[in-house]
Amino acid sequence: MVIECMVNNSVKKIRWAYFAESAATIRENLGHAADAFARRSGKPVRTFTQPLARTPIAVDFPRIQPLFHSAKPLLALIESQLEKNGTTLAQAGRIHIAYPHKHFLKRPWHPNNALATATALQRDLKALAPHVDWVMADAFYERVHLDRSHAKGLVSTLTQKHDFGVAPSLQSAPMDFLHRAPETPAYFIMVDTSYELGTTMANFKSFIEANGGTVLAGTAHNAWDGSWDFAQMPGNMPRLGDAFAKAAQAEGMDYTPDQCLALVKDALALHHSSLEVLTQPEAFSVWTQVGHARGISFGNLLHGLNTAPRVVFRH
């Protein structure tokens, strides 16, 4: 009886803690949205497009910059990237801070952890480089909840797509990029709380660049498996081909590595994707899962890719 009471009390405490946390999340999201709405511009928003296909990540695009105790390494990376683009931080004058989040009003219960990370980063960058206009790109939001915590394996990872939207009511400070295509380069950095497979950042990068922006770098507080790699490393395709062929042979299929790569590429093409556009962690995930006991067989990978629903973006 005593144990039962203790259990019931513990459950009640957990429930109250959950509701309190949810209420705090809702208050924070609604407060941010209300502040942004109060400051929004009356200018018309230009048309933004959601690319069907992700653009490949350039080999020389930097690794994700760890955001530990200081923003100084990130600032140095930004300056280095601007130099590659033939300009300086002073000449650029403005850097946009893009962070993935849900719509604060449509999903007020959803914890948008990246908001706090991006806000703190903006504060730190302002302190380090006060002559630069560090603009939060609040208007960009994820229209679809991918629910990747319950995704069913590798096929979902390879076929699910982000659908980014633009909501001017969420924008907390003036952002000319929303209203007209930039006549001079509009520079962005991407920030998230946690970095895992790089899927969100790669898709976010494609969205920003498809609409005229230039992404300089990405940063995050922590990496899920300790890896900060982003762009694919040279030599991935032969390694993937060998892994596919080995898995196929285990199922009695006599395919060469090149034939296996062609089959997977054809299946991915149905989803406007390819092996070449994967991030390094995504490619590593494919390599370690196909043909392994806790992963997926080569035959099931092909079947899954060929039968998975095709993503259609709404406009």
C-alpha positions in Angstrom: 0.0 0.0 0.0 2.8 2.4 0.9 4.7 1.5 -2.2 1.6 2.0 -4.3 1.1 5.5 -2.8 4.7 6.4 -3.4 4.4 5.3 -7.1 1.2 7.2 -7.5 2.8 10.3 -6.0 5.8 10.0 -8.3 3.6 9.6 -11.3 1.7 12.7 -10.3 5.0 14.7 -9.9 6.2 13.6 -13.3 2.9 14.6 -14.9 2.9 18.0 -13.2 6.5 18.5 -14.2 5.6 17.6 -17.8 2.6 20.0 -17.9 4.7 22.7 -16.2 7.4 22.3 -18.8 4.9 22.2 -21.6 3.2 25.4 -20.3 6.6 27.1 -20.1 7.4 26.1 -23.7 4.0 27.5 -24.8 4.5 30.8 -23.0 8.0 31.1 -24.4 6.9 30.4 -28.0 3.8 32.6 -27.8 5.8 35.4 -26.2 8.4 35.3 -29.0 5.8 35.2 -31.7 3.9 38.1 -30.1 7.1 40.2 -29.9 7.9 39.4 -33.5 4.4 40.2 -34.6 4.5 43.6 -32.9 7.7 44.5 -34.7 6.9 43.0 -38.1 7.2 45.0 -41.3 4.3 45.8 -43.5 6.3 45.2 -46.7 5.1 42.4 -49.0 7.1 39.2 -48.9 8.7 37.9 -52.1 8.0 34.4 -53.4 10.2 31.7 -51.9 10.7 28.3 -53.4 11.2 24.9 -51.7 13.7 22.9 -53.9 12.7 19.4 -54.7 16.2 18.2 -54.6 19.0 18.9 -52.1 22.1 20.6 -53.6 25.4 18.8 -53.1 27.6 20.1 -50.3 30.9 21.5 -51.7 33.9 19.5 -50.6 35.6 22.6 -49.2 32.5 23.6 -47.2 33.7 23.7 -43.5 32.9 21.1 -40.9 30.2 22.1 -38.4 31.8 24.4 -35.9 31.4 23.3 -32.3 29.8 26.0 -30.2 31.2 25.3 -26.7 32.4 28.1 -24.5 33.0 30.9 -27.0 31.8 32.2 -30.3 35.4 33.3 -31.2 36.2 30.2 -33.3 33.0 30.6 -35.2 33.7 34.3 -35.9 37.1 33.4 -37.2 35.5 30.8 -39.5 33.0 33.3 -40.8 35.8 35.8 -41.6 37.7 33.0 -43.3 34.7 32.1 -45.4 34.0 35.7 -46.3 37.6 36.0 -47.5 37.0 33.1 -49.8 34.0 35.0 -51.2 36.3 38.0 -51.8 35.0 40.2 -49.0 35.4 41.0 -45.3 33.1 41.1 -42.3 33.2 44.9 -42.4 32.2 45.0 -46.0 29.5 42.4 -45.7 28.0 44.4 -42.8 25.2 41.9 -42.1 25.1 38.2 -41.3 21.8 36.3 -41.0 21.5 33.7 -38.2 19.2 30.9 -39.5 18.0 28.2 -37.0 15.5 25.4 -37.6 12.2 25.7 -35.7 8.5 25.0 -35.9 6.0 27.8 -36.2 5.6 29.4 -32.8 1.9 29.9 -33.2 0.9 26.8 -35.1 2.8 24.5 -32.8 3.2 26.4 -29.5 3.8 23.3 -27.5 6.8 22.2 -29.5 10.1 23.0 -27.8 12.2 25.1 -30.2 15.6 24.5 -28.6 17.5 26.1 -31.4 15.8 29.5 -30.6 17.7 29.8 -27.3 21.0 28.7 -28.9 20.6 31.1 -31.7 19.6 34.0 -29.4 22.6 33.4 -27.2 24.9 33.2 -30.2 23.5 36.5 -31.6 24.3 38.1 -28.3 27.9 36.7 -28.2 28.6 37.7 -31.8 27.2 41.2 -31.2 29.7 41.6 -28.3 32.6 40.3 -30.5 31.7 42.3 -33.6 29.3 45.1 -32.7 29.8 46.8 -36.1 28.0 44.0 -37.8 24.2 43.6 -38.1 23.5 40.1 -36.8 20.0 39.4 -37.9 17.9 36.5 -36.7 16.1 34.8 -39.6 13.0 34.0 -37.5 10.7 33.9 -40.5 12.1 30.6 -41.8 10.3 27.7 -40.2 9.7 24.0 -40.7 6.2 23.4 -42.1 6.3 19.6 -41.7 7.1 17.7 -38.5 9.2 14.7 -39.7 8.9 12.9 -36.3 12.3 11.4 -36.9 12.4 10.1 -33.3 9.9 7.5 -34.5 11.2 7.1 -38.0 11.4 3.5 -39.3 15.0 3.1 -40.2 17.3 4.0 -43.1 14.6 4.3 -45.7 12.9 7.1 -43.8 16.2 8.9 -43.3 16.9 8.8 -47.1 13.4 9.7 -48.3 11.9 12.2 -45.7 12.3 15.8 -46.6 12.0 19.1 -44.8 9.5 21.6 -46.1 10.5 25.1 -45.1 8.1 28.0 -45.1 8.3 31.7 -44.6 6.1 33.5 -42.0 6.8 37.3 -41.8 4.8 37.5 -38.6 7.6 35.5 -36.8 10.4 37.9 -37.9 11.7 39.8 -34.9 13.8 42.4 -36.7 13.8 43.9 -40.2 15.1 41.4 -42.8 15.4 42.8 -46.4 16.0 39.3 -47.7 12.3 38.5 -47.1 11.1 41.3 -49.4 13.4 41.3 -52.4 16.1 39.1 -53.9 19.5 40.3 -52.8 21.4 42.5 -55.3 24.6 41.8 -53.3 25.3 38.5 -51.5 23.2 37.9 -48.5 25.3 35.8 -46.0 23.9 33.3 -43.6 25.2 31.0 -40.8 23.1 28.0 -39.6 22.8 27.2 -35.9 21.2 24.3 -34.1 21.4 22.9 -30.6 22.4 19.4 -31.6 24.1 18.0 -34.7 23.4 14.4 -35.7 23.2 13.3 -39.3 23.3 16.8 -40.7 20.0 16.2 -42.5 18.4 19.4 -41.2 21.4 21.6 -41.9 21.9 20.2 -45.4 18.2 20.7 -46.3 18.1 24.2 -44.7 21.3 25.1 -46.7 19.6 24.1 -49.9 16.5 26.1 -49.1 18.5 29.3 -48.3 20.7 29.0 -51.3 17.8 28.2 -53.7 16.4 31.6 -52.7 19.5 33.6 -53.2 21.3 33.3 -49.9 25.0 32.3 -49.3 25.5 30.0 -46.4 29.0 30.4 -44.9 29.0 27.9 -42.1 27.0 25.8 -39.6 27.4 25.5 -35.8 25.9 23.5 -33.0 26.3 23.0 -29.2 26.9 19.2 -29.4 27.3 16.4 -31.9 25.3 13.2 -31.4 28.2 10.8 -32.1 31.1 13.2 -31.6 31.5 13.8 -35.4 31.4 17.3 -36.8 31.8 16.3 -40.5 29.4 17.7 -43.0 30.5 17.5 -46.6 31.2 14.0 -47.9 34.8 12.7 -47.8 36.5 11.6 -51.0 36.3 7.9 -51.7 32.8 7.4 -50.2 31.2 6.0 -53.4 33.6 3.0 -53.8 33.2 2.2 -50.1 29.4 2.3 -50.4 29.5 0.2 -53.6 31.6 -2.5 -51.9 29.3 -2.5 -48.9 26.2 -2.8 -51.1 27.8 -5.7 -53.2 28.8 -7.6 -50.1 25.3 -7.3 -48.7 23.8 -8.3 -52.0 26.0 -11.4 -52.2 24.9 -12.4 -48.8 21.4 -12.6 -50.2 22.4 -14.5 -53.3 22.4 -11.6 -55.7 25.4 -11.4 -58.0 25.9 -7.7 -58.5 29.1 -5.7 -58.9 29.7 -2.6 -56.7 29.0 -0.4 -59.7 25.7 -2.2 -60.4 24.7 -1.9 -56.8 25.4 1.9 -56.8 23.4 2.3 -60.0 20.4 0.4 -58.5 20.5 2.6 -55.3 20.9 5.8 -57.3 17.9 4.9 -59.5 15.8 4.3 -56.4 16.9 7.5 -54.8 16.1 9.4 -58.0 12.5 8.6 -57.4 12.7 10.9 -54.4 14.8 13.6 -56.1 17.8 12.5 -54.2 21.2 10.9 -54.8 24.1 9.4 -52.9 26.2 12.4 -53.8 24.0 14.9 -51.9 24.2 13.0 -48.6 26.1 14.5 -45.7 29.1 12.5 -44.4 27.2 11.3 -41.3 24.3 10.2 -43.6 26.7 8.3 -45.9 28.3 6.7 -42.9 24.9 5.6 -41.6 24.1 4.0 -44.9 27.5 2.2 -45.0 27.1 0.9 -41.4 23.5 -0.2 -41.7 23.2 -2.0 -45.1 23.9 -5.7 -44.7 24.3 -5.6 -41.0 22.2 -7.6 -38.5 20.7 -4.6 -36.8 20.4 -2.7 -40.0 18.7 -3.5 -43.3 19.4 -6.0 -46.1 20.3 -4.7 -49.6 17.1 -6.1 -51.1 14.9 -4.5 -48.4 16.7 -1.2 -48.9 15.9 -1.2 -52.7 12.3 -2.4 -52.0 11.9 0.4 -49.4 13.2 3.1 -51.6 11.2 2.0 -54.6 7.9 1.8 -52.6 8.3 4.7 -50.1 5.8 7.5 -50.6 7.1 10.4 -52.8 7.2 13.7 -51.0 5.0 16.4 -52.6 5.5 20.0 -51.3 2.6 22.3 -51.0 2.9 25.9 -52.2 
